[in-house]
Amino acid sequence: MKKISLGCIADDFTGATDLANNLVRAGMRVVQAIGVPAQPIEADADCVVVALKSRTIPAAEAVQQSLAALRWLQTQGAEQFYFKYCSTFDSTAQGNIGPVTEALMDALGTDFSIATPAFPDNQRTVFKGHLFVGDVLLSESGMQNHPLTPMTDANLVRVLQAQCQRKVGLIDYRVVVQGEVAIVARIAELRAQGVAIAVVDAVSNADLLRLAPALKNLPLLTAGSGVAIGLPANFGLAPSNTASALPPAQGLQAVVSGSCSLATNRQVQAFAQAGRPALGIDPLQIVRNPSTPGGNTVARTLAWAAPLLAQGPVLIYSSAHADTVKLVQAQMGIEAAGSLVETTLAAIAQGLVNLGVRQLVVAGGETSGACVQALGISQMKIGPQIDPGVPWCHAQTAVAPDGGLHLTLKSGNFGTDDFFSKAFSQLV
């Protein structure tokens, strides 16, 4: 068995492909596992990303799942470990970023790690410990209205400290711009002060590339996907087209979207305005007809899609305004409402594949997790990038026995407005 160099744990499925995408672009061969594998990975890989669905579950469960992933990655010989969370630092005062980070630190016996969701390619930057989305603070970006993890504070040191027992500090931009030696010295200084986790400023890819060499001796890194752009070089790897090679594309094309983000809502609108077939599913309608979760909705949706698929990609979406989401949650409760919509969209995705779809775009972290599980996917080979943080992948699955399935799992906040249309033009 070939040992892997880097072992990664991601707290949702789109985040896992986001991370894997950056590692592949920097030269690593990456396999993404859906959940903790029972056996070693079959394909040769420099890195395995274990994708969990742990971002919004109770903190104790997230810790348990993350530790199980760590144990498996240790058996594969990983030299360094990476806990990946969202570039908008999605979490609550209870976690799950802080509790998982501290549990992994305990398990690895390390007294220090870093934390930074910076991903400048997707306009996520950290300055003086504050997270910006584009030109505005996180707390003014729309994330303050997130239905599960409303982010009302952009100060990451404060946000993370509320979730941690250990002391949280800061490596600010004045240190980062000086490069490896200065960053290593600052880490030593923070350790001496009793700081165990340091939020790191980064406003450009150059900052992330300066940071990476300073991290090579840390057992654990915690970050969004941005830090990954500089890590393969620490293992002697350089960018290569072979790292992202996938089998040729085939079959019909479809998009399933369950994200309520502003970016995804724009993408839905752009797809429909381009004259392409798009069907909106009212979350309230799903809730009012819960007989087989969403059974009637699934049948009607697939009947609509079937005659259109031969003409090009179709879009099925349940994206809704924040007020609608809150109304559904008020009727059913947050977890029950989200689960019912995700289950319905996953059943639709499975039905589309049964109709011959072999190129599938899924938008939204929770939706992606539900769809991947419904499709029985356990591993994915990571391929070329569509937009920053969003690659095409390829998976072998029993529901697509004739060559497998090309799949994209898109974080709700990622991608240009024309993402749904251009994704298929980039797959060959």
C-alpha positions in Angstrom: 0.0 0.0 0.0 1.3 3.4 -1.0 1.4 5.8 2.0 -0.3 9.2 1.6 1.5 12.4 2.5 -1.5 14.5 3.7 -4.7 13.4 5.4 -7.6 15.8 5.4 -10.9 15.9 7.2 -13.7 18.1 5.8 -16.8 19.0 7.6 -19.0 18.9 4.5 -19.0 17.4 1.1 -18.7 20.6 -1.0 -15.9 21.8 1.3 -14.1 18.6 0.7 -14.1 19.0 -3.1 -13.1 22.7 -2.6 -10.0 21.6 -0.7 -9.2 18.7 -3.0 -9.5 21.1 -6.0 -6.8 23.4 -4.6 -4.5 20.5 -3.8 -4.9 18.9 -7.3 -4.2 22.3 -8.9 -0.9 22.4 -6.9 0.1 18.9 -8.1 -1.3 16.4 -5.6 -3.2 13.4 -6.7 -6.3 13.4 -4.5 -9.1 11.0 -3.8 -12.1 12.1 -1.8 -13.8 9.5 0.4 -17.4 9.9 1.4 -17.4 9.2 5.1 -14.7 7.2 6.8 -13.6 4.4 4.5 -13.8 0.8 5.7 -10.8 -0.2 3.6 -7.6 1.4 2.1 -8.2 3.7 -0.9 -7.7 1.7 -4.1 -6.2 4.4 -6.4 -2.7 5.8 -6.0 -3.0 9.1 -4.2 -0.8 11.7 -2.4 -3.7 12.8 -0.3 -7.1 11.5 0.8 -9.8 14.0 1.8 -12.4 12.3 4.1 -15.7 14.2 3.6 -18.0 14.2 6.6 -21.4 15.8 7.0 -20.5 17.2 10.4 -20.7 21.0 10.1 -24.2 21.4 11.7 -24.6 18.2 13.7 -24.2 18.2 17.6 -20.6 19.0 18.5 -20.0 15.7 20.3 -21.0 13.8 17.2 -18.8 16.0 15.0 -15.9 15.3 17.3 -16.6 11.5 17.3 -16.7 11.4 13.5 -13.6 13.6 13.0 -11.6 11.4 15.4 -12.7 8.3 13.5 -11.5 9.9 10.2 -8.2 10.9 11.9 -7.6 7.3 13.0 -8.2 5.9 9.5 -5.9 8.5 7.9 -3.2 7.6 10.5 -3.4 4.0 9.3 -2.8 5.2 5.7 0.5 6.8 6.8 -0.4 10.4 6.6 2.5 12.7 7.7 0.3 15.8 8.3 -3.4 16.4 8.9 -5.7 19.2 7.8 -9.2 20.0 9.2 -11.1 21.9 6.6 -14.1 24.1 7.3 -16.0 26.7 5.3 -14.4 29.9 4.1 -17.2 31.7 5.9 -16.3 30.0 9.1 -19.8 28.6 9.5 -20.3 27.7 13.1 -22.1 28.6 16.3 -21.1 29.5 19.8 -21.2 25.8 20.6 -19.0 24.8 17.6 -18.2 22.8 15.6 -14.9 24.3 14.6 -13.5 24.8 18.0 -14.4 21.5 19.6 -13.2 19.5 16.6 -9.9 21.4 16.4 -9.2 20.8 20.1 -10.1 17.1 19.9 -7.8 16.6 17.0 -5.0 18.5 18.8 -5.5 16.2 21.8 -5.4 13.1 19.7 -2.2 14.2 17.9 -0.6 15.4 21.1 0.2 18.8 19.6 0.1 22.1 21.5 -0.3 24.4 18.5 -2.3 24.9 15.3 -3.4 27.6 13.0 -6.9 28.7 11.9 -7.7 30.7 8.8 -10.6 30.5 6.3 -8.9 32.9 3.9 -9.5 32.0 0.2 -8.7 35.2 -1.8 -9.6 33.5 -5.1 -13.2 33.5 -3.8 -13.0 36.9 -2.1 -12.5 35.5 1.4 -9.8 37.4 3.2 -8.7 37.9 6.8 -7.3 41.2 8.0 -6.4 41.9 11.6 -8.4 38.8 12.5 -11.6 39.9 10.8 -13.1 37.9 7.9 -14.2 39.8 4.8 -16.4 38.5 2.0 -15.5 40.7 -0.9 -15.5 44.3 0.4 -17.7 43.7 3.4 -17.3 42.1 6.8 -18.7 38.6 7.1 -21.4 39.8 9.4 -22.7 42.1 6.7 -22.3 39.7 3.8 -25.6 37.9 4.0 -24.2 35.2 6.2 -25.8 36.8 9.2 -29.1 35.4 7.8 -27.8 31.8 7.3 -30.6 29.4 8.4 -28.3 27.1 10.4 -25.1 29.0 11.2 -25.8 32.7 11.2 -22.5 34.6 11.4 -23.1 37.9 13.2 -19.5 38.5 14.2 -16.5 38.9 11.8 -13.8 38.9 14.5 -12.5 35.3 14.1 -10.4 35.4 17.3 -13.5 36.2 19.3 -15.7 33.7 17.4 -13.2 30.9 17.9 -12.4 31.7 21.5 -16.0 31.3 22.4 -15.8 27.7 21.1 -12.5 26.7 22.6 -10.9 25.9 26.0 -7.5 26.7 24.7 -6.2 30.3 24.2 -6.7 31.8 20.7 -4.3 34.4 19.3 -3.5 36.1 16.0 -0.7 36.1 13.5 -1.4 39.4 11.7 -0.6 40.6 8.2 2.6 42.5 9.3 4.1 39.2 10.2 2.8 37.2 7.3 4.2 39.6 4.7 7.7 39.0 6.1 7.5 35.3 5.2 8.5 32.0 6.7 11.1 33.0 9.2 8.9 35.7 10.8 5.9 33.5 10.9 7.9 30.7 12.6 9.2 33.2 15.1 5.7 34.5 15.8 4.4 30.9 16.4 7.2 30.4 18.9 6.3 33.7 20.6 2.6 32.8 20.8 3.4 29.3 22.2 5.5 31.0 24.9 2.4 33.1 25.7 0.2 30.1 26.1 -1.6 30.5 22.8 -2.6 27.2 21.3 -4.5 28.3 18.2 -3.6 31.3 16.0 -5.9 32.9 13.5 -3.8 33.9 10.5 -4.3 37.0 8.3 -4.2 36.5 4.5 -5.4 39.0 1.9 -3.8 37.4 -1.2 -2.6 34.2 -2.6 0.9 35.5 -2.0 0.2 35.6 1.7 -0.9 31.9 1.6 2.2 30.9 -0.3 4.4 32.7 2.3 2.5 31.0 5.1 2.8 27.4 3.7 6.5 26.7 4.3 6.1 27.9 8.0 3.5 25.2 8.5 5.4 22.1 7.3 6.3 20.9 10.8 2.9 21.4 12.4 1.0 18.1 12.8 -2.4 19.7 12.4 -3.6 22.6 10.2 -7.1 24.0 10.4 -8.3 26.2 7.6 -10.6 26.8 4.6 -9.3 25.5 1.3 -7.0 28.5 0.6 -4.0 27.3 2.7 -3.9 24.2 0.5 -2.4 26.0 -2.5 1.0 26.1 -0.9 1.1 22.7 0.8 2.0 20.3 -2.0 5.4 22.1 -2.4 6.2 21.1 1.2 6.1 17.5 0.0 8.2 18.1 -3.1 5.2 18.2 -5.6 4.6 20.7 -8.4 1.6 21.4 -10.6 0.8 18.8 -13.2 -2.0 18.2 -15.6 -1.9 14.4 -14.9 -3.1 15.1 -11.3 -6.5 16.3 -12.6 -7.1 13.8 -15.4 -10.6 12.2 -15.5 -12.3 9.7 -17.9 -14.2 11.2 -20.9 -17.6 12.6 -20.2 -20.8 11.0 -21.5 -24.6 11.0 -20.9 -27.2 13.6 -20.1 -26.7 16.7 -18.0 -28.6 18.2 -15.0 -28.3 20.6 -12.1 -29.9 20.0 -8.6 -29.7 23.0 -6.3 -30.7 23.3 -2.7 -28.7 26.3 -1.6 -30.3 29.5 -0.4 -27.1 31.6 -0.8 -27.1 34.9 -2.7 -24.6 33.5 -5.2 -26.7 30.4 -6.0 -29.9 32.4 -6.3 -28.1 34.5 -9.0 -26.9 31.4 -10.7 -30.4 30.0 -10.8 -31.7 33.3 -12.3 -29.0 33.4 -14.9 -29.7 29.8 -16.0 -33.4 30.5 -16.4 -32.9 33.9 -18.1 -30.7 32.1 -20.7 -33.8 30.2 -21.8 -32.8 26.9 -20.3 -35.4 24.7 -18.5 -35.6 25.4 -14.8 -38.1 24.1 -12.3 -38.4 25.6 -8.8 -39.6 23.4 -6.0 -41.4 25.3 -3.2 -40.1 24.1 0.2 -43.5 24.8 1.7 -45.1 22.4 -0.8 -42.7 19.7 0.2 -43.4 20.3 3.9 -47.2 20.2 3.3 -47.0 16.9 1.4 -44.6 14.8 3.5 -46.1 11.5 2.8 -43.0 9.7 1.5 -40.6 12.4 2.0 -41.4 14.5 -1.0 -42.7 11.5 -2.9 -45.3 13.4 -5.0 -42.8 16.2 -5.7 -40.2 13.7 -6.8 -42.5 12.0 -9.3 -43.8 15.3 -10.7 -40.3 16.7 -11.1 -38.9 13.7 -12.9 -41.9 13.6 -15.2 -41.1 17.2 -16.1 -37.4 16.6 -16.7 -37.6 13.4 -18.7 -38.6 14.8 -22.1 -36.3 17.8 -21.7 -33.0 16.1 -20.9 -32.2 15.1 -24.4 -32.2 18.8 -25.4 -29.5 19.9 -22.9 -29.0 20.5 -19.1 -32.1 21.0 -16.9 -32.1 22.7 -13.5 -34.2 21.7 -10.5 -33.9 24.0 -7.5 -35.4 24.7 -4.1 -33.4 27.8 -3.4 -35.6 30.2 -1.5 -35.6 33.7 0.1 -34.5 33.7 3.7 -38.0 34.7 4.8 -39.4 31.5 3.1 -36.8 29.4 4.8 -37.7 30.8 8.2 -41.4 30.1 7.6 -40.6 26.5 6.8 -38.4 26.2 9.8 -41.1 27.6 12.0 -43.6 25.0 10.8 -41.3 22.0 11.2 -38.2 23.0 13.1 -34.8 23.8 11.6 -33.4 20.2 11.4 -36.6 18.5 10.3 -37.3 21.1 7.5 -33.7 20.9 6.2 -33.7 17.1 6.2 -37.0 16.8 4.4 -35.9 19.2 1.6 -32.5 17.5 1.3 -34.1 14.0 1.1 -36.4 15.2 -1.6 -33.6 16.7 -3.7 -31.5 13.6 -3.2 -34.3 11.4 -4.5 -34.6 13.7 -7.5 -30.9 13.4 -8.2 -31.1 9.6 -8.0 -34.1 9.6 -10.4 -32.2 11.8 -12.8 -29.3 9.4 -12.9 -31.7 6.6 -13.5 -33.0 8.6 -16.5 -29.4 8.7 -18.0 -27.8 11.7 -16.4 -24.1 11.2 -16.2 -23.0 14.8 -15.7 -24.5 16.2 -12.5 -24.0 19.5 -10.8 -25.2 19.8 -7.2 -25.3 23.1 -5.4 -25.3 23.5 -1.6 -23.3 21.7 1.1 -26.2 19.9 2.8 -27.8 19.0 -0.5 -24.5 17.7 -1.8 -24.1 15.4 1.2 -27.6 14.0 0.8 -27.2 13.5 -2.9 -23.9 11.7 -2.7 -25.2 9.4 0.0 -28.4 8.7 -2.1 -26.3 7.8 -5.1 -24.2 5.4 -3.1 -20.9 7.2 -3.9 -18.0 6.2 -1.6 -15.0 7.7 -3.4 -14.4 10.4 -6.0 -11.4 11.2 -8.2 -10.8 15.0 -8.2 -10.5 16.6 -11.6 -10.2 20.0 -13.3 -11.4 23.3 -11.8 -14.6 25.0 -13.1 -14.4 28.0 -10.8 -12.2 28.6 -7.8 -13.1 26.0 -5.2 -15.3 23.9 -7.5 -13.8 21.0 -9.6 -15.4 18.3 -11.7 -15.1 14.8 -10.1 -15.6 11.3 -11.2 -17.2 8.5 -9.2 -17.9 4.8 -9.8 -21.4 3.9 -8.5 -23.9 1.1 -8.9 -26.6 3.6 -10.1 -24.3 4.5 -13.1 -22.7 1.2 -14.0 -21.9 2.3 -17.6 -18.7 4.3 -17.0 -19.5 6.1 -13.8 -20.7 9.6 -13.0 -19.1 13.0 -13.5 -20.2 15.1 -10.5 -19.7 18.6 -9.2 -20.4 19.6 -5.6 -20.7 23.3 -5.4 -20.7 25.3 -2.2 -23.6 27.6 -2.2 -21.5 30.8 -2.1 -19.1 29.8 -4.9 -19.1 30.2 -8.6 -19.8 33.0 -11.1 -23.4 33.8 -12.1 -23.1 31.7 -15.3 -21.7 28.7 -13.4 -24.6 26.3 -14.2 -24.2 26.8 -17.9 -20.5 27.0 -18.2 -19.8 23.9 -16.0 -20.8 21.5 -18.8 -18.9 23.3 -21.5 -15.7 22.8 -19.5 -16.1 19.0 -19.2 -14.7 17.0 -22.1 
